[in-house]
Amino acid sequence: MDERKERAPRDGTRAPLVAAVSLTPVQEAYGRITAHALRCDDCRDVDQHCDVAEQLWLTYQALTDGAFRRLEG
Ligand SMILES: [Zn+2]
């Protein structure tokens, strides 16, 4: 009976889970794309074009290409 149990706050809320790791630049770039797309009306409309999303995607691709070039040596 030594197990410790975290108690949920009485109001039913829970503390947010915080990652204790750092992401790679490629992962951070992809995260910026998804974070933007979730709150952008143009990104959610298939008939619209979003310049911000396009720029984020180009940045992501450039970082990915650079990572692959480093792996290839
Ligand atoms: Zn957008």
N, CA, C, O and the ligand as a Tripos MOL2 file, in Angstrom:
@<TRIPOS>MOLECULE
protein
  293   291    74     0     0
PROTEIN
NO_CHARGES

@<TRIPOS>ATOM
      1 N           0.8140   -1.1980    0.0000 N.3       1 MET1
      2 CA          0.0000    0.0000    0.0000 C.3       1 MET1
      3 C           0.8530    1.2550    0.0000 C.2       1 MET1
      4 O           0.4230    2.3020    0.4840 O.2       1 MET1
      5 N           2.0810    1.1540   -0.5500 N.am      2 ASP2
      6 CA          2.9220    2.3380   -0.6290 C.3       2 ASP2
      7 C           2.6840    3.1500   -1.8960 C.2       2 ASP2
      8 O           3.2620    4.2220   -2.0730 O.2       2 ASP2
      9 N           1.8280    2.6300   -2.7800 N.am      3 GLU3
     10 CA          1.6040    3.3440   -4.0350 C.3       3 GLU3
     11 C           1.0040    4.7090   -3.7560 C.2       3 GLU3
     12 O           0.0480    4.8780   -2.9990 O.2       3 GLU3
     13 N           1.6290    5.6690   -4.4180 N.am      4 ARG4
     14 CA          1.0890    7.0200   -4.3100 C.3       4 ARG4
     15 C           0.1280    7.2600   -5.4530 C.2       4 ARG4
     16 O           0.4190    6.9060   -6.5950 O.2       4 ARG4
     17 N          -0.9490    7.8250   -5.1760 N.am      5 LYS5
     18 CA         -1.9270    8.1530   -6.2030 C.3       5 LYS5
     19 C          -2.0580    9.6660   -6.2700 C.2       5 LYS5
     20 O          -2.1550   10.3720   -5.2670 O.2       5 LYS5
     21 N          -2.0530   10.1220   -7.5410 N.am      6 GLU6
     22 CA         -2.2850   11.5560   -7.7000 C.3       6 GLU6
     23 C          -3.7610   11.8160   -7.5150 C.2       6 GLU6
     24 O          -4.6130   11.1110   -8.0570 O.2       6 GLU6
     25 N          -4.0310   12.7900   -6.7770 N.am      7 ARG7
     26 CA         -5.4280   13.1300   -6.5480 C.3       7 ARG7
     27 C          -5.8610   14.2030   -7.5250 C.2       7 ARG7
     28 O          -5.1680   15.2010   -7.7230 O.2       7 ARG7
     29 N          -7.0010   13.9880   -8.1260 N.am      8 ALA8
     30 CA         -7.5550   14.9990   -9.0190 C.3       8 ALA8
     31 C          -8.0780   16.1510   -8.1810 C.2       8 ALA8
     32 O          -8.6330   15.9410   -7.1030 O.2       8 ALA8
     33 N          -7.9030   17.3590   -8.6740 N.am      9 PRO9
     34 CA         -8.4530   18.4930   -7.9430 C.3       9 PRO9
     35 C          -9.9570   18.3260   -7.7530 C.2       9 PRO9
     36 O         -10.6320   17.6870   -8.5600 O.2       9 PRO9
     37 N         -10.4490   18.8910   -6.7120 N.am     10 ARG10
     38 CA        -11.8660   18.7130   -6.3860 C.3      10 ARG10
     39 C         -12.8010   19.3320   -7.4090 C.2      10 ARG10
     40 O         -13.9590   18.9290   -7.5190 O.2      10 ARG10
     41 N         -12.3010   20.3190   -8.1680 N.am     11 ASP11
     42 CA        -13.1930   20.9340   -9.1500 C.3      11 ASP11
     43 C         -13.2500   20.1440  -10.4580 C.2      11 ASP11
     44 O         -13.9050   20.5810  -11.4040 O.2      11 ASP11
     45 N         -12.5800   18.9900  -10.5330 N.am     12 GLY12
     46 CA        -12.6470   18.1400  -11.7090 C.3      12 GLY12
     47 C         -11.6380   18.4730  -12.7740 C.2      12 GLY12
     48 O         -11.5530   17.7470  -13.7650 O.2      12 GLY12
     49 N         -10.8670   19.5300  -12.6280 N.am     13 THR13
     50 CA         -9.8650   19.8700  -13.6280 C.3      13 THR13
     51 C          -8.5750   19.1180  -13.3380 C.2      13 THR13
     52 O          -8.3210   18.6970  -12.2100 O.2      13 THR13
     53 N          -7.7900   18.9650  -14.3500 N.am     14 ARG14
     54 CA         -6.4930   18.3150  -14.2010 C.3      14 ARG14
     55 C          -5.4250   19.2530  -14.7340 C.2      14 ARG14
     56 O          -5.6710   20.0490  -15.6400 O.2      14 ARG14
     57 N          -4.2500   19.1460  -14.1650 N.am     15 ALA15
     58 CA         -3.1390   19.9590  -14.6520 C.3      15 ALA15
     59 C          -2.7420   19.4680  -16.0350 C.2      15 ALA15
     60 O          -2.7750   18.2630  -16.2820 O.2      15 ALA15
     61 N          -2.3670   20.3650  -16.9500 N.am     16 PRO16
     62 CA         -1.9660   19.9360  -18.2870 C.3      16 PRO16
     63 C          -0.6880   19.1110  -18.2300 C.2      16 PRO16
     64 O           0.2000   19.3660  -17.4170 O.2      16 PRO16
     65 N          -0.6150   18.1200  -19.1090 N.am     17 LEU17
     66 CA          0.5680   17.2810  -19.2110 C.3      17 LEU17
     67 C           1.6390   18.0630  -19.9670 C.2      17 LEU17
     68 O           1.3880   18.5270  -21.0800 O.2      17 LEU17
     69 N           2.7820   18.2100  -19.4060 N.am     18 VAL18
     70 CA          3.8520   18.9850  -20.0200 C.3      18 VAL18
     71 C           4.9820   18.0410  -20.3970 C.2      18 VAL18
     72 O           5.4860   17.2940  -19.5580 O.2      18 VAL18
     73 N           5.3730   18.0790  -21.6530 N.am     19 ALA19
     74 CA          6.4600   17.2210  -22.1110 C.3      19 ALA19
     75 C           7.7900   17.7540  -21.5950 C.2      19 ALA19
     76 O           8.0420   18.9580  -21.6040 O.2      19 ALA19
     77 N           8.6270   16.8390  -21.1490 N.am     20 ALA20
     78 CA          9.9290   17.2330  -20.6160 C.3      20 ALA20
     79 C          11.0250   16.9700  -21.6260 C.2      20 ALA20
     80 O          12.1830   16.7880  -21.2520 O.2      20 ALA20
     81 N          10.6780   16.9470  -22.8880 N.am     21 VAL21
     82 CA         11.6640   16.7100  -23.9330 C.3      21 VAL21
     83 C          11.6540   17.8910  -24.8870 C.2      21 VAL21
     84 O          10.6720   18.6280  -24.9750 O.2      21 VAL21
     85 N          12.7480   18.0600  -25.5930 N.am     22 SER22
     86 CA         12.7740   19.1040  -26.6080 C.3      22 SER22
     87 C          12.5870   18.4530  -27.9710 C.2      22 SER22
     88 O          13.0130   17.3220  -28.2040 O.2      22 SER22
     89 N          11.9460   19.1860  -28.8550 N.am     23 LEU23
     90 CA         11.6780   18.6660  -30.1870 C.3      23 LEU23
     91 C          12.7910   19.0740  -31.1420 C.2      23 LEU23
     92 O          13.5070   20.0480  -30.9090 O.2      23 LEU23
     93 N          12.9190   18.3160  -32.2110 N.am     24 THR24
     94 CA         13.8790   18.6760  -33.2440 C.3      24 THR24
     95 C          13.3250   19.8620  -34.0340 C.2      24 THR24
     96 O          12.1240   20.1240  -33.9800 O.2      24 THR24
     97 N          14.1770   20.5810  -34.7640 N.am     25 PRO25
     98 CA         13.6610   21.6830  -35.5860 C.3      25 PRO25
     99 C          12.5990   21.2290  -36.5880 C.2      25 PRO25
    100 O          11.6470   21.9620  -36.8540 O.2      25 PRO25
    101 N          12.7560   20.0250  -37.1450 N.am     26 VAL26
    102 CA         11.7570   19.5080  -38.0920 C.3      26 VAL26
    103 C          10.4280   19.2840  -37.3720 C.2      26 VAL26
    104 O           9.3720   19.6450  -37.8910 O.2      26 VAL26
    105 N          10.4770   18.6980  -36.1940 N.am     27 GLN27
    106 CA          9.2470   18.4700  -35.4330 C.3      27 GLN27
    107 C           8.5980   19.7890  -35.0310 C.2      27 GLN27
    108 O           7.3740   19.9190  -35.0720 O.2      27 GLN27
    109 N           9.4100   20.7640  -34.6450 N.am     28 GLU28
    110 CA          8.8520   22.0620  -34.2760 C.3      28 GLU28
    111 C           8.1880   22.7310  -35.4700 C.2      28 GLU28
    112 O           7.1320   23.3500  -35.3340 O.2      28 GLU28
    113 N           8.8130   22.6050  -36.6510 N.am     29 ALA29
    114 CA          8.2360   23.1970  -37.8570 C.3      29 ALA29
    115 C           6.8980   22.5400  -38.1910 C.2      29 ALA29
    116 O           5.9500   23.2280  -38.5710 O.2      29 ALA29
    117 N           6.8120   21.2260  -38.0520 N.am     30 TYR30
    118 CA          5.5490   20.5330  -38.3170 C.3      30 TYR30
    119 C           4.4970   20.9410  -37.2860 C.2      30 TYR30
    120 O           3.3190   21.0920  -37.6110 O.2      30 TYR30
    121 N           4.9300   21.1150  -36.0600 N.am     31 GLY31
    122 CA          4.0170   21.5660  -35.0120 C.3      31 GLY31
    123 C           3.4550   22.9410  -35.3140 C.2      31 GLY31
    124 O           2.2860   23.2130  -35.0380 O.2      31 GLY31
    125 N           4.2910   23.8190  -35.8860 N.am     32 ARG32
    126 CA          3.8000   25.1580  -36.2420 C.3      32 ARG32
    127 C           2.7370   25.0690  -37.3390 C.2      32 ARG32
    128 O           1.7700   25.8310  -37.3380 O.2      32 ARG32
    129 N           2.9250   24.1270  -38.2820 N.am     33 ILE33
    130 CA          1.9260   23.9480  -39.3510 C.3      33 ILE33
    131 C           0.5920   23.5140  -38.7580 C.2      33 ILE33
    132 O          -0.4490   24.1000  -39.0540 O.2      33 ILE33
    133 N           0.6320   22.4900  -37.9230 N.am     34 THR34
    134 CA         -0.6290   21.9810  -37.3680 C.3      34 THR34
    135 C          -1.2710   22.9930  -36.4260 C.2      34 THR34
    136 O          -2.4930   23.1420  -36.4220 O.2      34 THR34
    137 N          -0.4660   23.6870  -35.6310 N.am     35 ALA35
    138 CA         -1.0260   24.6930  -34.7190 C.3      35 ALA35
    139 C          -1.7080   25.8020  -35.5140 C.2      35 ALA35
    140 O          -2.7790   26.2780  -35.1370 O.2      35 ALA35
    141 N          -1.0820   26.2090  -36.6170 N.am     36 HIS36
    142 CA         -1.6790   27.2490  -37.4530 C.3      36 HIS36
    143 C          -2.9760   26.7460  -38.0810 C.2      36 HIS36
    144 O          -3.9990   27.4310  -38.0440 O.2      36 HIS36
    145 N          -2.9280   25.5490  -38.6550 N.am     37 ALA37
    146 CA         -4.0860   25.0250  -39.3820 C.3      37 ALA37
    147 C          -5.3130   24.8540  -38.4880 C.2      37 ALA37
    148 O          -6.4470   24.9780  -38.9500 O.2      37 ALA37
    149 N          -5.0830   24.5740  -37.2240 N.am     38 LEU38
    150 CA         -6.2100   24.3620  -36.3100 C.3      38 LEU38
    151 C          -6.9770   25.6440  -36.0080 C.2      38 LEU38
    152 O          -8.1460   25.5940  -35.6280 O.2      38 LEU38
    153 N          -6.3260   26.7880  -36.1750 N.am     39 ARG39
    154 CA         -7.0170   28.0340  -35.8450 C.3      39 ARG39
    155 C          -7.1830   28.9800  -37.0360 C.2      39 ARG39
    156 O          -7.5750   30.1350  -36.8730 O.2      39 ARG39
    157 N          -6.8790   28.4750  -38.2370 N.am     40 CYS40
    158 CA         -6.9690   29.3250  -39.4240 C.3      40 CYS40
    159 C          -8.2020   28.9460  -40.2490 C.2      40 CYS40
    160 O          -8.3600   27.7950  -40.6560 O.2      40 CYS40
    161 N          -9.0610   29.9220  -40.4850 N.am     41 ASP41
    162 CA        -10.2780   29.6670  -41.2610 C.3      41 ASP41
    163 C          -9.9520   29.2750  -42.7000 C.2      41 ASP41
    164 O         -10.6110   28.4020  -43.2650 O.2      41 ASP41
    165 N          -8.9410   29.9110  -43.2990 N.am     42 ASP42
    166 CA         -8.5790   29.5820  -44.6810 C.3      42 ASP42
    167 C          -8.0670   28.1450  -44.8010 C.2      42 ASP42
    168 O          -8.3640   27.4610  -45.7810 O.2      42 ASP42
    169 N          -7.3090   27.6910  -43.8240 N.am     43 CYS43
    170 CA         -6.7750   26.3290  -43.8820 C.3      43 CYS43
    171 C          -7.8830   25.2790  -43.7540 C.2      43 CYS43
    172 O          -7.7690   24.1790  -44.2960 O.2      43 CYS43
    173 N          -8.9290   25.6180  -43.0530 N.am     44 ARG44
    174 CA        -10.0170   24.6540  -42.8690 C.3      44 ARG44
    175 C         -10.9730   24.6390  -44.0510 C.2      44 ARG44
    176 O         -11.8210   23.7510  -44.1450 O.2      44 ARG44
    177 N         -10.8540   25.5990  -44.9480 N.am     45 ASP45
    178 CA        -11.7180   25.6660  -46.1320 C.3      45 ASP45
    179 C         -10.9210   25.1840  -47.3410 C.2      45 ASP45
    180 O          -9.9450   25.8170  -47.7420 O.2      45 ASP45
    181 N         -11.3460   24.0530  -47.9190 N.am     46 VAL46
    182 CA        -10.5800   23.4630  -49.0250 C.3      46 VAL46
    183 C         -10.5750   24.3610  -50.2610 C.2      46 VAL46
    184 O          -9.7340   24.1830  -51.1410 O.2      46 VAL46
    185 N         -11.4920   25.3160  -50.3430 N.am     47 ASP47
    186 CA        -11.5460   26.2030  -51.5000 C.3      47 ASP47
    187 C         -10.6960   27.4510  -51.3290 C.2      47 ASP47
    188 O         -10.6590   28.2960  -52.2240 O.2      47 ASP47
    189 N         -10.0200   27.5830  -50.2070 N.am     48 GLN48
    190 CA         -9.2000   28.7740  -49.9490 C.3      48 GLN48
    191 C          -7.7160   28.4150  -50.0040 C.2      48 GLN48
    192 O          -7.3240   27.2590  -49.8460 O.2      48 GLN48
    193 N          -6.9230   29.4350  -50.2300 N.am     49 HIS49
    194 CA         -5.4630   29.2920  -50.2030 C.3      49 HIS49
    195 C          -4.9520   30.0960  -49.0150 C.2      49 HIS49
    196 O          -5.4340   31.1950  -48.7410 O.2      49 HIS49
    197 N          -3.9740   29.5390  -48.3160 N.am     50 CYS50
    198 CA         -3.4160   30.2440  -47.1670 C.3      50 CYS50
    199 C          -1.9170   30.4480  -47.3940 C.2      50 CYS50
    200 O          -1.1470   29.4900  -47.4620 O.2      50 CYS50
    201 N          -1.5270   31.7090  -47.5070 N.am     51 ASP51
    202 CA         -0.1060   32.0270  -47.7230 C.3      51 ASP51
    203 C           0.7470   31.6640  -46.5130 C.2      51 ASP51
    204 O           1.8940   31.2440  -46.6630 O.2      51 ASP51
    205 N           0.1940   31.8240  -45.3250 N.am     52 VAL52
    206 CA          0.9510   31.4980  -44.1100 C.3      52 VAL52
    207 C           1.2520   30.0000  -44.0740 C.2      52 VAL52
    208 O           2.3820   29.5930  -43.8050 O.2      52 VAL52
    209 N           0.2350   29.1880  -44.3450 N.am     53 ALA53
    210 CA          0.4260   27.7370  -44.3380 C.3      53 ALA53
    211 C           1.4360   27.3140  -45.3990 C.2      53 ALA53
    212 O           2.2490   26.4160  -45.1800 O.2      53 ALA53
    213 N           1.3690   27.9770  -46.5520 N.am     54 GLU54
    214 CA          2.3180   27.6430  -47.6170 C.3      54 GLU54
    215 C           3.7490   27.9520  -47.1730 C.2      54 GLU54
    216 O           4.6630   27.1610  -47.4090 O.2      54 GLU54
    217 N           3.9340   29.0910  -46.5360 N.am     55 GLN55
    218 CA          5.2760   29.4520  -46.0690 C.3      55 GLN55
    219 C           5.7510   28.4950  -44.9740 C.2      55 GLN55
    220 O           6.9160   28.0980  -44.9580 O.2      55 GLN55
    221 N           4.8570   28.1280  -44.0650 N.am     56 LEU56
    222 CA          5.2230   27.1650  -43.0200 C.3      56 LEU56
    223 C           5.6020   25.8200  -43.6260 C.2      56 LEU56
    224 O           6.5380   25.1670  -43.1650 O.2      56 LEU56
    225 N           4.8660   25.4060  -44.6710 N.am     57 TRP57
    226 CA          5.1500   24.1380  -45.3280 C.3      57 TRP57
    227 C           6.5040   24.1860  -46.0340 C.2      57 TRP57
    228 O           7.2690   23.2220  -45.9830 O.2      57 TRP57
    229 N           6.7960   25.3030  -46.6890 N.am     58 LEU58
    230 CA          8.0840   25.4370  -47.3740 C.3      58 LEU58
    231 C           9.2450   25.3980  -46.3790 C.2      58 LEU58
    232 O          10.2890   24.8020  -46.6450 O.2      58 LEU58
    233 N           9.0430   26.0420  -45.2340 N.am     59 THR59
    234 CA         10.0650   26.0060  -44.1810 C.3      59 THR59
    235 C          10.2680   24.5820  -43.6860 C.2      59 THR59
    236 O          11.4000   24.1370  -43.5010 O.2      59 THR59
    237 N           9.1630   23.8680  -43.4710 N.am     60 TYR60
    238 CA          9.2320   22.4710  -43.0280 C.3      60 TYR60
    239 C           9.9940   21.6260  -44.0520 C.2      60 TYR60
    240 O          10.8610   20.8310  -43.6890 O.2      60 TYR60
    241 N           9.6630   21.8040  -45.3290 N.am     61 GLN61
    242 CA         10.3330   21.0260  -46.3690 C.3      61 GLN61
    243 C          11.8270   21.3320  -46.4130 C.2      61 GLN61
    244 O          12.6360   20.4190  -46.5760 O.2      61 GLN61
    245 N          12.2030   22.5980  -46.2710 N.am     62 ALA62
    246 CA         13.6100   22.9710  -46.2870 C.3      62 ALA62
    247 C          14.3580   22.3330  -45.1160 C.2      62 ALA62
    248 O          15.4760   21.8440  -45.2760 O.2      62 ALA62
    249 N          13.7340   22.3420  -43.9470 N.am     63 LEU63
    250 CA         14.3670   21.7130  -42.7830 C.3      63 LEU63
    251 C          14.4930   20.2060  -42.9810 C.2      63 LEU63
    252 O          15.5120   19.6140  -42.6250 O.2      63 LEU63
    253 N          13.4630   19.5860  -43.5470 N.am     64 THR64
    254 CA         13.4930   18.1430  -43.8050 C.3      64 THR64
    255 C          14.5780   17.7980  -44.8200 C.2      64 THR64
    256 O          15.3360   16.8460  -44.6320 O.2      64 THR64
    257 N          14.6450   18.5740  -45.8870 N.am     65 ASP65
    258 CA         15.6770   18.3240  -46.8980 C.3      65 ASP65
    259 C          17.0690   18.4570  -46.2920 C.2      65 ASP65
    260 O          17.9530   17.6510  -46.5830 O.2      65 ASP65
    261 N          17.2680   19.4700  -45.4530 N.am     66 GLY66
    262 CA         18.5610   19.6590  -44.8060 C.3      66 GLY66
    263 C          18.9110   18.4910  -43.8980 C.2      66 GLY66
    264 O          20.0640   18.0620  -43.8400 O.2      66 GLY66
    265 N          17.9060   17.9760  -43.1880 N.am     67 ALA67
    266 CA         18.1430   16.8460  -42.2900 C.3      67 ALA67
    267 C          18.5370   15.6140  -43.0900 C.2      67 ALA67
    268 O          19.4470   14.8860  -42.6940 O.2      67 ALA67
    269 N          17.8610   15.3700  -44.2160 N.am     68 PHE68
    270 CA         18.2010   14.2130  -45.0400 C.3      68 PHE68
    271 C          19.6050   14.3540  -45.6310 C.2      68 PHE68
    272 O          20.3520   13.3790  -45.7160 O.2      68 PHE68
    273 N          19.9550   15.5750  -46.0360 N.am     69 ARG69
    274 CA         21.3030   15.7820  -46.6020 C.3      69 ARG69
    275 C          22.3690   15.4840  -45.5470 C.2      69 ARG69
    276 O          23.4000   14.8850  -45.8550 O.2      69 ARG69
    277 N          22.1200   15.9020  -44.3020 N.am     70 ARG70
    278 CA         23.0960   15.6120  -43.2400 C.3      70 ARG70
    279 C          23.1800   14.1190  -42.9800 C.2      70 ARG70
    280 O          24.2640   13.6040  -42.7030 O.2      70 ARG70
    281 N          22.0570   13.4090  -43.0640 N.am     71 LEU71
    282 CA         22.0900   11.9580  -42.8450 C.3      71 LEU71
    283 C          22.8590   11.2460  -43.9490 C.2      71 LEU71
    284 O          23.5540   10.2600  -43.7030 O.2      71 LEU71
    285 N          22.7240   11.7640  -45.1810 N.am     72 GLU72
    286 CA         23.4160   11.1420  -46.3050 C.3      72 GLU72
    287 C          24.9230   11.4090  -46.2500 C.2      72 GLU72
    288 O          25.7130   10.7110  -46.8860 O.2      72 GLU72
    289 N          25.3020   12.4240  -45.4840 N.am     73 GLY73
    290 CA         26.7100   12.7390  -45.3170 C.3      73 GLY73
    291 C          27.2690   13.3870  -46.4920 C.2      73 GLY73
    292 O          28.4550   13.7190  -46.5080 O.2      73 GLY73
    293 ZN         -3.8530   29.1420  -42.7350 Zn       74 ZN74
@<TRIPOS>BOND
     1     1     2 1
     2     2     3 1
     3     3     4 2
     4     3     5 am
     5     5     6 1
     6     6     7 1
     7     7     8 2
     8     7     9 am
     9     9    10 1
    10    10    11 1
    11    11    12 2
    12    11    13 am
    13    13    14 1
    14    14    15 1
    15    15    16 2
    16    15    17 am
    17    17    18 1
    18    18    19 1
    19    19    20 2
    20    19    21 am
    21    21    22 1
    22    22    23 1
    23    23    24 2
    24    23    25 am
    25    25    26 1
    26    26    27 1
    27    27    28 2
    28    27    29 am
    29    29    30 1
    30    30    31 1
    31    31    32 2
    32    31    33 am
    33    33    34 1
    34    34    35 1
    35    35    36 2
    36    35    37 am
    37    37    38 1
    38    38    39 1
    39    39    40 2
    40    39    41 am
    41    41    42 1
    42    42    43 1
    43    43    44 2
    44    43    45 am
    45    45    46 1
    46    46    47 1
    47    47    48 2
    48    47    49 am
    49    49    50 1
    50    50    51 1
    51    51    52 2
    52    51    53 am
    53    53    54 1
    54    54    55 1
    55    55    56 2
    56    55    57 am
    57    57    58 1
    58    58    59 1
    59    59    60 2
    60    59    61 am
    61    61    62 1
    62    62    63 1
    63    63    64 2
    64    63    65 am
    65    65    66 1
    66    66    67 1
    67    67    68 2
    68    67    69 am
    69    69    70 1
    70    70    71 1
    71    71    72 2
    72    71    73 am
    73    73    74 1
    74    74    75 1
    75    75    76 2
    76    75    77 am
    77    77    78 1
    78    78    79 1
    79    79    80 2
    80    79    81 am
    81    81    82 1
    82    82    83 1
    83    83    84 2
    84    83    85 am
    85    85    86 1
    86    86    87 1
    87    87    88 2
    88    87    89 am
    89    89    90 1
    90    90    91 1
    91    91    92 2
    92    91    93 am
    93    93    94 1
    94    94    95 1
    95    95    96 2
    96    95    97 am
    97    97    98 1
    98    98    99 1
    99    99   100 2
   100    99   101 am
   101   101   102 1
   102   102   103 1
   103   103   104 2
   104   103   105 am
   105   105   106 1
   106   106   107 1
   107   107   108 2
   108   107   109 am
   109   109   110 1
   110   110   111 1
   111   111   112 2
   112   111   113 am
   113   113   114 1
   114   114   115 1
   115   115   116 2
   116   115   117 am
   117   117   118 1
   118   118   119 1
   119   119   120 2
   120   119   121 am
   121   121   122 1
   122   122   123 1
   123   123   124 2
   124   123   125 am
   125   125   126 1
   126   126   127 1
   127   127   128 2
   128   127   129 am
   129   129   130 1
   130   130   131 1
   131   131   132 2
   132   131   133 am
   133   133   134 1
   134   134   135 1
   135   135   136 2
   136   135   137 am
   137   137   138 1
   138   138   139 1
   139   139   140 2
   140   139   141 am
   141   141   142 1
   142   142   143 1
   143   143   144 2
   144   143   145 am
   145   145   146 1
   146   146   147 1
   147   147   148 2
   148   147   149 am
   149   149   150 1
   150   150   151 1
   151   151   152 2
   152   151   153 am
   153   153   154 1
   154   154   155 1
   155   155   156 2
   156   155   157 am
   157   157   158 1
   158   158   159 1
   159   159   160 2
   160   159   161 am
   161   161   162 1
   162   162   163 1
   163   163   164 2
   164   163   165 am
   165   165   166 1
   166   166   167 1
   167   167   168 2
   168   167   169 am
   169   169   170 1
   170   170   171 1
   171   171   172 2
   172   171   173 am
   173   173   174 1
   174   174   175 1
   175   175   176 2
   176   175   177 am
   177   177   178 1
   178   178   179 1
   179   179   180 2
   180   179   181 am
   181   181   182 1
   182   182   183 1
   183   183   184 2
   184   183   185 am
   185   185   186 1
   186   186   187 1
   187   187   188 2
   188   187   189 am
   189   189   190 1
   190   190   191 1
   191   191   192 2
   192   191   193 am
   193   193   194 1
   194   194   195 1
   195   195   196 2
   196   195   197 am
   197   197   198 1
   198   198   199 1
   199   199   200 2
   200   199   201 am
   201   201   202 1
   202   202   203 1
   203   203   204 2
   204   203   205 am
   205   205   206 1
   206   206   207 1
   207   207   208 2
   208   207   209 am
   209   209   210 1
   210   210   211 1
   211   211   212 2
   212   211   213 am
   213   213   214 1
   214   214   215 1
   215   215   216 2
   216   215   217 am
   217   217   218 1
   218   218   219 1
   219   219   220 2
   220   219   221 am
   221   221   222 1
   222   222   223 1
   223   223   224 2
   224   223   225 am
   225   225   226 1
   226   226   227 1
   227   227   228 2
   228   227   229 am
   229   229   230 1
   230   230   231 1
   231   231   232 2
   232   231   233 am
   233   233   234 1
   234   234   235 1
   235   235   236 2
   236   235   237 am
   237   237   238 1
   238   238   239 1
   239   239   240 2
   240   239   241 am
   241   241   242 1
   242   242   243 1
   243   243   244 2
   244   243   245 am
   245   245   246 1
   246   246   247 1
   247   247   248 2
   248   247   249 am
   249   249   250 1
   250   250   251 1
   251   251   252 2
   252   251   253 am
   253   253   254 1
   254   254   255 1
   255   255   256 2
   256   255   257 am
   257   257   258 1
   258   258   259 1
   259   259   260 2
   260   259   261 am
   261   261   262 1
   262   262   263 1
   263   263   264 2
   264   263   265 am
   265   265   266 1
   266   266   267 1
   267   267   268 2
   268   267   269 am
   269   269   270 1
   270   270   271 1
   271   271   272 2
   272   271   273 am
   273   273   274 1
   274   274   275 1
   275   275   276 2
   276   275   277 am
   277   277   278 1
   278   278   279 1
   279   279   280 2
   280   279   281 am
   281   281   282 1
   282   282   283 1
   283   283   284 2
   284   283   285 am
   285   285   286 1
   286   286   287 1
   287   287   288 2
   288   287   289 am
   289   289   290 1
   290   290   291 1
   291   291   292 2
@<TRIPOS>SUBSTRUCTURE
     1 MET1         2 RESIDUE 1 A MET
     2 ASP2         6 RESIDUE 1 A ASP
     3 GLU3        10 RESIDUE 1 A GLU
     4 ARG4        14 RESIDUE 1 A ARG
     5 LYS5        18 RESIDUE 1 A LYS
     6 GLU6        22 RESIDUE 1 A GLU
     7 ARG7        26 RESIDUE 1 A ARG
     8 ALA8        30 RESIDUE 1 A ALA
     9 PRO9        34 RESIDUE 1 A PRO
    10 ARG10       38 RESIDUE 1 A ARG
    11 ASP11       42 RESIDUE 1 A ASP
    12 GLY12       46 RESIDUE 1 A GLY
    13 THR13       50 RESIDUE 1 A THR
    14 ARG14       54 RESIDUE 1 A ARG
    15 ALA15       58 RESIDUE 1 A ALA
    16 PRO16       62 RESIDUE 1 A PRO
    17 LEU17       66 RESIDUE 1 A LEU
    18 VAL18       70 RESIDUE 1 A VAL
    19 ALA19       74 RESIDUE 1 A ALA
    20 ALA20       78 RESIDUE 1 A ALA
    21 VAL21       82 RESIDUE 1 A VAL
    22 SER22       86 RESIDUE 1 A SER
    23 LEU23       90 RESIDUE 1 A LEU
    24 THR24       94 RESIDUE 1 A THR
    25 PRO25       98 RESIDUE 1 A PRO
    26 VAL26      102 RESIDUE 1 A VAL
    27 GLN27      106 RESIDUE 1 A GLN
    28 GLU28      110 RESIDUE 1 A GLU
    29 ALA29      114 RESIDUE 1 A ALA
    30 TYR30      118 RESIDUE 1 A TYR
    31 GLY31      122 RESIDUE 1 A GLY
    32 ARG32      126 RESIDUE 1 A ARG
    33 ILE33      130 RESIDUE 1 A ILE
    34 THR34      134 RESIDUE 1 A THR
    35 ALA35      138 RESIDUE 1 A ALA
    36 HIS36      142 RESIDUE 1 A HIS
    37 ALA37      146 RESIDUE 1 A ALA
    38 LEU38      150 RESIDUE 1 A LEU
    39 ARG39      154 RESIDUE 1 A ARG
    40 CYS40      158 RESIDUE 1 A CYS
    41 ASP41      162 RESIDUE 1 A ASP
    42 ASP42      166 RESIDUE 1 A ASP
    43 CYS43      170 RESIDUE 1 A CYS
    44 ARG44      174 RESIDUE 1 A ARG
    45 ASP45      178 RESIDUE 1 A ASP
    46 VAL46      182 RESIDUE 1 A VAL
    47 ASP47      186 RESIDUE 1 A ASP
    48 GLN48      190 RESIDUE 1 A GLN
    49 HIS49      194 RESIDUE 1 A HIS
    50 CYS50      198 RESIDUE 1 A CYS
    51 ASP51      202 RESIDUE 1 A ASP
    52 VAL52      206 RESIDUE 1 A VAL
    53 ALA53      210 RESIDUE 1 A ALA
    54 GLU54      214 RESIDUE 1 A GLU
    55 GLN55      218 RESIDUE 1 A GLN
    56 LEU56      222 RESIDUE 1 A LEU
    57 TRP57      226 RESIDUE 1 A TRP
    58 LEU58      230 RESIDUE 1 A LEU
    59 THR59      234 RESIDUE 1 A THR
    60 TYR60      238 RESIDUE 1 A TYR
    61 GLN61      242 RESIDUE 1 A GLN
    62 ALA62      246 RESIDUE 1 A ALA
    63 LEU63      250 RESIDUE 1 A LEU
    64 THR64      254 RESIDUE 1 A THR
    65 ASP65      258 RESIDUE 1 A ASP
    66 GLY66      262 RESIDUE 1 A GLY
    67 ALA67      266 RESIDUE 1 A ALA
    68 PHE68      270 RESIDUE 1 A PHE
    69 ARG69      274 RESIDUE 1 A ARG
    70 ARG70      278 RESIDUE 1 A ARG
    71 LEU71      282 RESIDUE 1 A LEU
    72 GLU72      286 RESIDUE 1 A GLU
    73 GLY73      290 RESIDUE 1 A GLY
    74 ZN74       293 GROUP 0 **** ****
